[in-house]
């Protein structure tokens, strides 16, 4: 939740830098609507219910627990350039200050 708020707090700066922000998770759309309304998010939250996007990006980790298989999504931030190429990846995120860090890298690497 803190990460969502951090990106909300920096949203105007992302807009001025011509950088679009979106959150993606496997949560249902209704939960996204609740979070967006509760936190006043100015950017979309997208649902990857079947985890197809996460799998395509290599962000799903499967672990076996007895006869069960559990899929975990790795919290990851991706910076995608205007041509759709991944310009930067944050696999380990310190929530506080993360949005500012992403903005700084976007400005430097995308000329934003």
C-alpha positions in Angstrom: 0.0 0.0 0.0 2.9 2.4 0.8 4.2 1.9 -2.7 0.9 2.9 -4.2 0.9 6.0 -2.1 4.5 6.9 -3.1 3.7 6.7 -6.8 0.5 8.8 -6.1 2.6 11.4 -4.3 5.0 11.7 -7.3 2.3 11.3 -10.0 2.4 15.0 -11.1 6.1 14.7 -11.6 5.7 11.6 -13.7 3.1 13.3 -15.8 5.4 16.3 -16.4 8.1 13.9 -17.4 5.7 12.2 -19.9 6.0 8.9 -18.0 2.8 6.8 -17.6 2.3 4.9 -14.4 0.2 1.8 -13.8 0.1 -0.9 -11.1 -0.4 -4.5 -12.0 -1.3 -7.4 -9.8 -3.2 -10.7 -9.8 -5.9 -9.2 -7.5 -9.4 -9.0 -8.9 -10.6 -5.8 -10.6 -13.0 -5.0 -7.8 -10.2 -5.0 -5.3 -8.3 -2.6 -7.6 -11.3 -0.3 -7.7 -11.4 -0.4 -3.9 -7.7 0.4 -3.5 -7.9 3.2 -6.1 -10.9 4.8 -4.5 -9.5 4.4 -0.9 -6.1 5.8 -1.8 -7.2 8.4 -4.4 -4.9 6.9 -7.1 -4.6 9.0 -10.2 -3.2 6.1 -12.3 -4.8 2.7 -13.3 -4.4 -0.6 -11.5 -4.5 -3.4 -13.9 -5.6 -7.0 -13.2 -3.4 -9.9 -14.4 -5.8 -12.5 -13.0 -4.4 -15.5 -14.9 -0.8 -14.2 -14.4 -0.1 -14.4 -18.1 1.8 -11.1 -18.1 3.7 -12.0 -15.0 4.7 -15.4 -16.5 5.8 -13.8 -19.8 8.0 -11.4 -17.8 9.4 -14.2 -15.6 7.9 -12.8 -12.5 6.2 -16.0 -11.2 8.0 -18.3 -8.8 6.5 -21.7 -8.1 7.3 -23.6 -5.0 6.2 -27.0 -3.9 4.7 -27.7 -0.5 4.0 -31.4 -0.3 1.5 -32.2 -3.1 0.6 -28.5 -3.5 2.2 -26.1 -5.9 2.1 -22.4 -4.9 2.8 -19.6 -7.3 4.2 -16.4 -5.9 4.5 -13.2 -7.9 7.7 -11.3 -7.4 7.1 -7.6 -6.5 8.9 -5.9 -9.4 9.0 -2.5 -11.0 9.5 -2.2 -14.7 10.4 0.9 -16.6 9.3 0.5 -20.2 10.5 2.8 -23.0 8.3 4.3 -25.7 9.2 1.4 -28.1 7.9 -1.1 -25.5 11.4 -2.3 -24.4 12.2 -2.8 -20.7 14.6 0.0 -19.9 15.1 -0.8 -16.2 14.1 -3.4 -13.6 13.8 -3.2 -9.8 13.4 -6.7 -8.4 14.3 -5.7 -4.8 12.4 -2.6 -3.8 12.8 -0.4 -0.8 9.4 1.1 -0.7 10.3 4.5 0.8 11.8 6.6 -1.9 11.2 4.0 -4.7 8.9 6.2 -6.8 11.5 9.0 -6.7 14.2 6.6 -7.8 12.1 5.3 -10.7 11.3 8.9 -11.7 15.0 9.8 -11.6 16.0 6.8 -13.8 13.1 7.5 -16.2 14.3 11.1 -16.7 17.9 9.9 -17.2 17.3 6.9 -19.5 14.2 8.0 -21.4 15.0 11.6 -21.7 11.8 12.3 -19.8 
